[in-house]
Amino acid sequence: MGYAKADNLLKADKFLDVQGLFCPKPIVMTAGTLKSMDKGQILQVVCSDNTAKLSIPMLCERGSFKLLDLTEGNGVLNFFIQK
């Protein structure tokens, strides 16, 4: 599953920290936050649950959101998603 790799200059309109939470909580909270946002806005999600590597890209695909960037380091996943 691919995504549009963006540069490191992305600016998020909203930030969601779901570190320490486990499936399905990160995906449910991400979906809820995206639902409350305006089209074109960017959400940054920081997550420590490794299953989010699959579930968040699937959410983007099914919800017609654009996964702009996904990075991983020190056990933390960092997503930038455009509504």
MDTraj code that builds the backbone (N, CA, C; nanometers):
import mdtraj as md
import numpy as np

residues = "MET GLY TYR ALA LYS ALA ASP ASN LEU LEU LYS ALA ASP LYS PHE LEU ASP VAL GLN GLY LEU PHE CYS PRO LYS PRO ILE VAL MET THR ALA GLY THR LEU LYS SER MET ASP LYS GLY GLN ILE LEU GLN VAL VAL CYS SER ASP ASN THR ALA LYS LEU SER ILE PRO MET LEU CYS GLU ARG GLY SER PHE LYS LEU LEU ASP LEU THR GLU GLY ASN GLY VAL LEU ASN PHE PHE ILE GLN LYS".split()
xyz = np.array([
    [0.0852, -0.1171, 0.0000],
    [0.0000, 0.0000, 0.0000],
    [0.0898, 0.1234, 0.0000],
    [0.0710, 0.2103, -0.0983],
    [0.1560, 0.3272, -0.1084],
    [0.0907, 0.4516, -0.0529],
    [0.1681, 0.5551, -0.0425],
    [0.1168, 0.6839, 0.0007],
    [0.2000, 0.7917, -0.0645],
    [0.1485, 0.9094, -0.0664],
    [0.2171, 1.0215, -0.1290],
    [0.3222, 1.0750, -0.0328],
    [0.4461, 1.0415, -0.0548],
    [0.5546, 1.0857, 0.0324],
    [0.5732, 1.2362, 0.0177],
    [0.5653, 1.3049, 0.1260],
    [0.5775, 1.4508, 0.1253],
    [0.7101, 1.4916, 0.1894],
    [0.7449, 1.6162, 0.1735],
    [0.8659, 1.6644, 0.2381],
    [0.8406, 1.6832, 0.3879],
    [0.9427, 1.7198, 0.4595],
    [0.9312, 1.7337, 0.6053],
    [0.8771, 1.8698, 0.6480],
    [0.8194, 1.9443, 0.5554],
    [0.7696, 2.0769, 0.5876],
    [0.6179, 2.0788, 0.6032],
    [0.5582, 1.9633, 0.6276],
    [0.4137, 1.9567, 0.6447],
    [0.3721, 2.0294, 0.7719],
    [0.2626, 2.1018, 0.7619],
    [0.2096, 2.1729, 0.8768],
    [0.0696, 2.1189, 0.9042],
    [0.0507, 2.0643, 1.0210],
    [-0.0784, 2.0064, 1.0570],
    [-0.1730, 2.1124, 1.1110],
    [-0.3008, 2.0977, 1.0750],
    [-0.4044, 2.1837, 1.1300],
    [-0.4499, 2.1330, 1.2666],
    [-0.4419, 2.0010, 1.2860],
    [-0.4755, 1.9390, 1.4144],
    [-0.3731, 1.8322, 1.4465],
    [-0.3552, 1.8064, 1.5757],
    [-0.2589, 1.7083, 1.6246],
    [-0.3328, 1.6105, 1.7154],
    [-0.3101, 1.4805, 1.6948],
    [-0.3723, 1.3770, 1.7757],
    [-0.2645, 1.2838, 1.8285],
    [-0.2490, 1.2777, 1.9595],
    [-0.1510, 1.1901, 2.0237],
    [-0.2249, 1.0705, 2.0824],
    [-0.2048, 0.9530, 2.0212],
    [-0.2689, 0.8309, 2.0692],
    [-0.1637, 0.7302, 2.1160],
    [-0.0482, 0.7800, 2.1569],
    [0.0567, 0.6929, 2.2087],
    [0.0077, 0.6230, 2.3354],
    [0.0409, 0.4947, 2.3464],
    [0.0016, 0.4179, 2.4628],
    [-0.1364, 0.3543, 2.4500],
    [-0.2109, 0.3901, 2.3474],
    [-0.3430, 0.3306, 2.3243],
    [-0.3305, 0.2175, 2.2223],
    [-0.4179, 0.1191, 2.2341],
    [-0.4107, 0.0031, 2.1465],
    [-0.5378, -0.0122, 2.0662],
    [-0.5253, -0.0836, 1.9540],
    [-0.6350, -0.1108, 1.8626],
    [-0.7577, -0.1592, 1.9393],
    [-0.8731, -0.1009, 1.9116],
    [-0.9073, -0.0141, 1.7980],
    [-0.9070, 0.1347, 1.8310],
    [-0.8656, 0.1716, 1.9509],
    [-0.8752, 0.3110, 1.9961],
    [-0.8062, 0.4117, 1.9020],
    [-0.6803, 0.3877, 1.8565],
    [-0.6170, 0.4872, 1.7683],
    [-0.6943, 0.5121, 1.6394],
    [-0.7460, 0.4071, 1.5788],
    [-0.8185, 0.4238, 1.4526],
    [-0.9527, 0.4929, 1.4760],
    [-1.0196, 0.4589, 1.5843],
    [-1.1493, 0.5211, 1.6161],
    [-1.1297, 0.6704, 1.6431],
    [-1.0276, 0.7046, 1.7187],
    [-1.0018, 0.8452, 1.7502],
    [-0.9560, 0.9226, 1.6261],
    [-0.8761, 0.8580, 1.5409],
    [-0.8320, 0.9218, 1.4166],
    [-0.9514, 0.9500, 1.3266],
    [-1.0398, 0.8509, 1.3093],
    [-1.1585, 0.8675, 1.2253],
    [-1.2477, 0.9792, 1.2793],
    [-1.2674, 0.9830, 1.4099],
    [-1.3504, 1.0858, 1.4713],
    [-1.2933, 1.2249, 1.4534],
    [-1.1629, 1.2362, 1.4674],
    [-1.0985, 1.3668, 1.4497],
    [-1.1089, 1.4125, 1.3046],
    [-1.0819, 1.3212, 1.2109],
    [-1.0929, 1.3569, 1.0691],
    [-1.2349, 1.3999, 1.0336],
    [-1.3317, 1.3333, 1.0916],
    [-1.4721, 1.3660, 1.0634],
    [-1.5040, 1.5105, 1.1030],
    [-1.4416, 1.5582, 1.2101],
    [-1.4689, 1.6931, 1.2599],
    [-1.3920, 1.8022, 1.1848],
    [-1.3024, 1.7616, 1.0946],
    [-1.2178, 1.8581, 1.0242],
    [-1.2788, 1.8980, 0.8907],
    [-1.2320, 2.0110, 0.8377],
    [-1.2755, 2.0584, 0.7066],
    [-1.1918, 1.9925, 0.5969],
    [-1.2526, 1.9774, 0.4804],
    [-1.1825, 1.9199, 0.3664],
    [-1.0568, 2.0007, 0.3357],
    [-0.9470, 1.9302, 0.3127],
    [-0.8198, 1.9945, 0.2817],
    [-0.7299, 2.0135, 0.4026],
    [-0.7864, 2.0067, 0.5230],
    [-0.7048, 2.0222, 0.6437],
    [-0.6188, 1.8976, 0.6651],
    [-0.5103, 1.9153, 0.7395],
    [-0.4146, 1.8077, 0.7649],
    [-0.4133, 1.7729, 0.9129],
    [-0.4188, 1.6429, 0.9381],
    [-0.4125, 1.5886, 1.0741],
    [-0.2806, 1.5157, 1.0919],
    [-0.2105, 1.5464, 1.2013],
    [-0.0918, 1.4712, 1.2395],
    [-0.1314, 1.3759, 1.3513],
    [-0.1016, 1.2472, 1.3341],
    [-0.1316, 1.1463, 1.4342],
    [-0.0005, 1.0826, 1.4790],
    [0.0219, 1.0796, 1.6103],
    [0.1388, 1.0145, 1.6683],
    [0.0886, 0.8935, 1.7458],
    [0.1443, 0.7770, 1.7140],
    [0.0901, 0.6516, 1.7649],
    [0.2036, 0.5541, 1.7978],
    [0.1836, 0.4728, 1.8998],
    [0.2835, 0.3708, 1.9351],
    [0.2348, 0.2289, 1.9078],
    [0.1097, 0.2142, 1.8648],
    [0.0535, 0.0819, 1.8344],
    [0.0918, 0.0427, 1.6921],
    [0.1709, -0.0628, 1.6798],
    [0.2237, -0.1049, 1.5504],
    [0.1152, -0.1461, 1.4512],
    [-0.0012, -0.1871, 1.5000],
    [-0.1087, -0.2271, 1.4086],
    [-0.1615, -0.1070, 1.3294],
    [-0.1340, 0.0127, 1.3760],
    [-0.1775, 0.1334, 1.3051],
    [-0.1086, 0.1468, 1.1695],
    [0.0060, 0.0806, 1.1518],
    [0.0752, 0.0835, 1.0223],
    [-0.0143, 0.0304, 0.9107],
    [-0.1036, -0.0594, 0.9455],
    [-0.1981, -0.1139, 0.8481],
    [-0.3349, -0.0478, 0.8574],
    [-0.3825, -0.0248, 0.9801],
    [-0.5195, 0.0229, 0.9980],
    [-0.5400, 0.1676, 0.9551],
    [-0.4441, 0.2541, 0.9802],
    [-0.4620, 0.3946, 0.9418],
    [-0.4559, 0.4127, 0.7898],
    [-0.3615, 0.3486, 0.7185],
    [-0.3680, 0.3568, 0.5717],
    [-0.4988, 0.2996, 0.5151],
    [-0.5517, 0.1930, 0.5751],
    [-0.6799, 0.1388, 0.5295],
    [-0.7929, 0.2382, 0.5540],
    [-0.7905, 0.3058, 0.6689],
    [-0.8891, 0.4102, 0.6977],
    [-0.8835, 0.5184, 0.5904],
    [-0.7626, 0.5592, 0.5541],
    [-0.7461, 0.6637, 0.4525],
    [-0.8037, 0.6187, 0.3188],
    [-0.7741, 0.4967, 0.2815],
    [-0.8231, 0.4442, 0.1540],
    [-0.9757, 0.4361, 0.1523],
    [-1.0334, 0.3834, 0.2571],
    [-1.1792, 0.3668, 0.2640],
    [-1.2526, 0.4996, 0.2824],
    [-1.1891, 0.5939, 0.3499],
    [-1.2540, 0.7218, 0.3773],
    [-1.2193, 0.8305, 0.2790],
    [-1.1443, 0.7956, 0.1741],
    [-1.1011, 0.8930, 0.0726],
    [-1.0168, 1.0056, 0.1320],
    [-0.9372, 0.9707, 0.2340],
    [-0.8403, 1.0647, 0.2897],
    [-0.7063, 1.0372, 0.2224],
    [-0.6172, 1.1346, 0.2262],
    [-0.4869, 1.1191, 0.1620],
    [-0.3774, 1.1069, 0.2686],
    [-0.3109, 0.9923, 0.2696],
    [-0.1980, 0.9736, 0.3607],
    [-0.0776, 1.0424, 0.2975],
    [-0.0402, 1.1556, 0.3535],
    [0.0682, 1.2361, 0.2973],
    [0.2054, 1.1844, 0.3371],
    [0.2159, 1.1334, 0.4585],
    [0.3470, 1.0897, 0.5067],
    [0.3290, 0.9935, 0.6232],
    [0.4188, 0.8972, 0.6309],
    [0.4264, 0.8035, 0.7424],
    [0.5733, 0.7806, 0.7731],
    [0.6119, 0.8135, 0.8955],
    [0.7485, 0.7882, 0.9386],
    [0.7444, 0.7072, 1.0677],
    [0.8532, 0.6367, 1.0929],
    [0.8622, 0.5532, 1.2117],
    [1.0003, 0.5699, 1.2731],
    [1.0025, 0.5847, 1.4044],
    [1.1288, 0.5960, 1.4749],
    [1.1095, 0.5826, 1.6240],
    [1.1975, 0.5092, 1.6884],
    [1.1920, 0.4886, 1.8333],
    [1.0580, 0.4344, 1.8809],
    [0.9980, 0.3457, 1.8004],
    [0.8718, 0.2844, 1.8392],
    [0.7499, 0.3738, 1.8233],
    [0.7669, 0.4863, 1.7545],
    [0.6567, 0.5810, 1.7354],
    [0.6292, 0.5963, 1.5860],
    [0.5015, 0.5887, 1.5510],
    [0.4568, 0.6122, 1.4141],
    [0.4030, 0.7539, 1.4049],
    [0.4368, 0.8222, 1.2982],
    [0.3949, 0.9599, 1.2782],
    [0.3259, 0.9697, 1.1419],
    [0.1966, 0.9978, 1.1415],
    [0.1160, 1.0058, 1.0206],
    [0.0746, 1.1502, 0.9934],
    [0.0738, 1.1880, 0.8666],
    [0.0129, 1.3136, 0.8231],
    [-0.0959, 1.2752, 0.7247],
    [-0.2199, 1.3119, 0.7554],
    [-0.3353, 1.2730, 0.6761],
    [-0.4128, 1.3976, 0.6348],
    [-0.4434, 1.4063, 0.5079],
    [-0.5242, 1.5191, 0.4594],
    [-0.6668, 1.4729, 0.4374],
    [-0.7601, 1.5498, 0.4924],
    [-0.9017, 1.5161, 0.4743],
    [-0.9456, 1.5572, 0.3354],
])
top = md.Topology()
chain = top.add_chain()
for i, resn in enumerate(residues, 1):
    res = top.add_residue(resn, chain, resSeq=i)
    for name in ("N", "CA", "C"):
        top.add_atom(name, md.element.get_by_symbol(name[0]), res)
traj = md.Trajectory(xyz[None], top)
